[in-house]
Amino acid sequence: MRNIELINNLFIRTYDSQLNGHTHDYYQVLMPLMGDISMIIGDRTIKVSYGEALVIKKGIYHQFQAREDFRFLVANIENIDFLQLSLDEIHFAMDEKTLLYISFIEKQLISAHNQKIEGMMIKKKLITTNM
C-alpha cells in the first residue's frame, strides 16, 4: 500500500556512502542542495550536482551513492507521464531563478521542521512540568 503523504510533496533528504537502490510507483525529481550524488539507472551512471536536477521515472530501479554531507530536495510526483522524457532528458541544469526558488523552498522546509520540533519540546516540557 502506498503512503499517500509521500506523493505530491517536497522533502529534504540525505543518503550515505553505501550503495543502495530501490524502485517506487511515482516519479521523483531530485535536486541537490549540497554536494553531489551518483545515480545508476540501467547501465548508465549519472552524477548529479548542485544546480542540476534528475527526474527518476516511476517503476525504474535506481541505485545511488553519495558523500555523507550530501543533501537534496526531492519532489515525489504521482504523474508527469505527459512530459514523455527520454533518458537523455531526465538530467538537466537549472537556471538561476529556479535555484533561488529552490533555496527559498529549502529555508521554508527547514523552518517548518524546526517549528515542529520546538512545538514537541514545549509540549514535552508542559507535560513534565505538570507531573
N, C-alpha and C positions, 0 to 999 in steps of 0.2 A: 504494500500500500504506500502511496506517495504522500510525503509530507507537504501539504498544500502551502504551508507557511514559507517554504523554501522557494516557491515559484513566484515570479514577478516581483522579486525583492532584491535589494542590494546588501552585500555583506563585505566586511573586511576580513580577509583570511590570511593564513600563513601555511606554508608547507616546510618540510625539513629536508635534510640532505639525503634521506633514504629514498630510493627509487620506489614509487608507489604507482598504482594505477586503478582505474575504475571506469564505469560507464554510468550514465543516467538517462532518464527518459525526458529530458528537457535540454534546451540549449544553455550554454554558458558563454558569457562574454567576460574574458579575463583581462584586467588592466593593471599592470604592475604599478605600485605606488613607491616601492623601494626595491632596488636590486633587480635581478632577472631570474628567469626560470627556463629550464629545458623541458620542452614538451615533446613526447614521442607519440605521433599519430600515424598509424600504419607503419610504413617503412621510412617515414620522414621525421627528422629531429628538427624542431623549431625553437630557437632561442628568442624569448620574449622579454623585452626590457622596458624600463620606464619610457613613456612616450609612444608605446605601441599597444595594440590590442590583439587578442586572439579569440575567434569565435570557435567554440567546440560544439559540433553538431550533436543533436540528441542521438543516443544509441551507439555512439562511436567510442570504442575502448581507447583510452589515452593514458599514458604514463607521464609522470612528472617528477622532477628533482630540482631542488633549489637550495641556496645557502640559507643558513639559519636566520639571517636578517631580512630575508625576502618577505614582502608584504604586498598584497594585491586587493583590488576591488573586484568583486565578482557580481555579475548580474545573472540570475537564473531566470530564463525567459521560456515560457511554455511553447510558443510557436512563432518562429520567424521563417517558416518554410518559404514564404513569398519572396525572400531575398535570393534564393537559389544560388548560394555561394559555391564557387568551385574551390578546390583545395588551394589554389593559388591566391584566392581572395580572402581566406579566413584570417590571415595575418597581415596587419596594416599599421601604418603610422597614424597618430592622431595629431590634429593641428593644435596651435597654441590656445585657442579659445576652448577647445574640448578639454585640454589639460587643466586649464583654470577651473572649469566646471567640475571636473573630477576632484580637484583639490578641495573645492567647496563641499562636495558631497562627502569626502573623507572627513573633513572637520565636523560636519553635521553628524555623521555616524559616530565619531569618537565622542562628541559632546552628549549625544543621546545615551550612549553606553555608560559614560561617566555619571550622568544623572540617574540612570537606573541603579548603578552600584551605590551611589550616595543615598538614594531612597531606601535601598535594602539595609544599609548601615544604620540609617536613622531609625528605621523600623525595628531593627535588632536592639539598638540602644534603648528605645522606648520599652520594649518587651522586658529586657533585663533590668531596667530601672524600676519597673512596676512590679517586679517579683518580690 
